[in-house]
Amino acid sequence: MAFNPITIPVTDFYPSIGVGVNLPLNAPSVFAPNYTSTEAIKNNLINFFLTEPGERLDNPNFGGGLRSFIFEQIAQDTLDGLESDISSKIENVFPSIILDRIIVAALPNTNLIKVTIKYSFNNQNTSDQIEFNFS
């Protein structure tokens, strides 16, 4: 009999212990903790892709650098390059994430690039997505 075991991260067994910090930082006490690894990974992805490489002093290689695509021409080559850049960075920096789909949509009339990253976790039946809008 075959089955797919689900691996529950150790941090999720303690619901009163914060795992990370939610973004954006606008809670009444500035830092709103999150209590599950799913929320922590989502916030880590957002933080990674909104940070430019070289922006962190102690870790100059950290950052997805999505803002560097803001001033690029909206062309198919740019969109394909953005998709492959996101894919390779997720594979290298977040090995516990399985990339399900990356959707890069361009709306040239409003000068907007919309990036949707759909992902799931190794050995878990949970999936999530994040979305970035650049104009």
C-alpha positions as CSV (number, residue, x, y, z in Angstrom):
1,M,0.0,0.0,0.0
2,A,1.5,3.3,-1.1
3,F,1.1,6.6,0.6
4,N,2.6,10.0,0.6
5,P,3.8,10.9,4.1
6,I,3.5,14.6,5.1
7,T,6.5,16.1,6.9
8,I,5.5,18.7,9.4
9,P,8.3,21.2,10.3
10,V,9.3,21.0,13.9
11,T,8.6,24.7,14.4
12,D,4.9,24.2,13.6
13,F,4.5,22.0,16.7
14,Y,4.8,25.0,19.0
15,P,1.9,27.4,18.0
16,S,2.9,30.0,20.6
17,I,6.5,30.5,19.4
18,G,7.1,32.9,16.6
19,V,9.0,31.6,13.6
20,G,9.5,34.8,11.7
21,V,8.1,38.3,11.0
22,N,5.2,39.2,8.8
23,L,5.6,41.8,6.0
24,P,4.8,44.6,5.7
25,L,6.1,45.9,9.0
26,N,3.1,47.9,10.0
27,A,1.6,46.2,13.0
28,P,0.9,48.2,16.2
29,S,4.2,47.1,17.6
30,V,5.9,47.2,14.1
31,F,6.9,43.5,14.2
32,A,4.0,41.1,13.8
33,P,5.3,37.5,14.4
34,N,4.1,34.6,12.3
35,Y,3.8,31.2,13.9
36,T,4.0,28.7,11.0
37,S,6.7,27.7,8.6
38,T,4.4,28.3,5.7
39,E,4.0,32.0,6.6
40,A,7.7,32.3,7.3
41,I,8.7,31.0,3.9
42,K,6.2,33.2,2.2
43,N,7.6,36.3,4.0
44,N,11.1,35.1,3.3
45,L,10.4,34.9,-0.4
46,I,8.8,38.4,-0.4
47,N,11.8,39.8,1.5
48,F,14.3,38.1,-0.8
49,F,12.8,39.3,-4.1
50,L,12.2,42.9,-2.9
51,T,15.8,43.2,-1.7
52,E,18.4,44.3,-4.3
53,P,21.8,42.4,-4.3
54,G,24.3,44.5,-2.3
55,E,21.6,46.1,-0.2
56,R,22.4,44.1,2.9
57,L,25.7,45.0,4.4
58,D,26.5,41.7,6.0
59,N,25.3,39.6,3.1
60,P,25.9,41.4,-0.3
61,N,24.8,38.4,-2.4
62,F,21.4,38.3,-0.8
63,G,18.5,39.6,-2.9
64,G,16.4,38.7,-5.9
65,G,16.7,42.1,-7.5
66,L,13.3,42.3,-9.1
67,R,13.3,46.1,-9.0
68,S,16.1,46.1,-11.5
69,F,13.6,45.0,-14.2
70,I,11.4,48.2,-13.6
71,F,13.2,50.3,-16.1
72,E,13.6,47.5,-18.8
73,Q,11.5,47.7,-22.0
74,I,8.4,45.5,-21.8
75,A,9.3,42.9,-24.4
76,Q,9.0,39.2,-24.6
77,D,12.8,38.7,-24.2
78,T,12.6,40.7,-20.9
79,L,9.7,38.7,-19.6
80,D,11.4,35.4,-20.5
81,G,14.6,36.6,-18.8
82,L,12.7,37.6,-15.7
83,E,11.0,34.2,-15.5
84,S,14.2,32.3,-15.8
85,D,15.9,34.6,-13.3
86,I,13.2,34.0,-10.7
87,S,13.3,30.2,-11.3
88,S,17.1,29.9,-10.9
89,K,17.1,32.0,-7.8
90,I,14.4,30.0,-6.1
91,E,16.2,26.8,-6.9
92,N,19.5,28.1,-5.5
93,V,18.3,29.9,-2.4
94,F,15.2,28.1,-1.4
95,P,15.8,24.3,-1.9
96,S,12.7,23.4,0.2
97,I,10.4,25.0,-2.3
98,I,9.0,23.3,-5.3
99,L,8.3,25.9,-8.0
100,D,4.9,25.1,-9.6
101,R,4.5,28.0,-12.0
102,I,5.8,31.5,-12.7
103,I,3.4,33.8,-14.5
104,V,4.9,37.0,-15.9
105,A,2.3,39.2,-17.5
106,A,2.9,42.5,-19.2
107,L,0.3,45.3,-19.4
108,P,2.1,47.8,-21.7
109,N,-0.9,50.2,-21.8
110,T,-0.5,50.8,-18.0
111,N,3.2,50.2,-18.0
112,L,2.8,47.3,-15.5
113,I,4.6,44.0,-15.1
114,K,2.7,41.5,-12.9
115,V,4.7,38.5,-11.5
116,T,2.9,35.6,-9.9
117,I,5.0,32.8,-8.3
118,K,3.1,29.7,-7.4
119,Y,5.0,27.2,-5.2
120,S,4.6,24.3,-2.9
121,F,6.7,22.7,-0.2
122,N,8.7,19.5,-0.1
123,N,6.7,16.6,1.5
124,Q,3.7,18.8,2.4
125,N,0.3,19.1,0.8
126,T,0.4,22.9,1.0
127,S,0.8,25.4,-1.8
128,D,0.8,29.1,-1.9
129,Q,1.5,32.0,-4.2
130,I,2.9,35.5,-4.1
131,E,2.4,38.4,-6.5
132,F,4.4,41.4,-7.4
133,N,3.3,44.4,-9.4
134,F,5.9,46.6,-11.0
135,S,5.0,49.8,-12.8
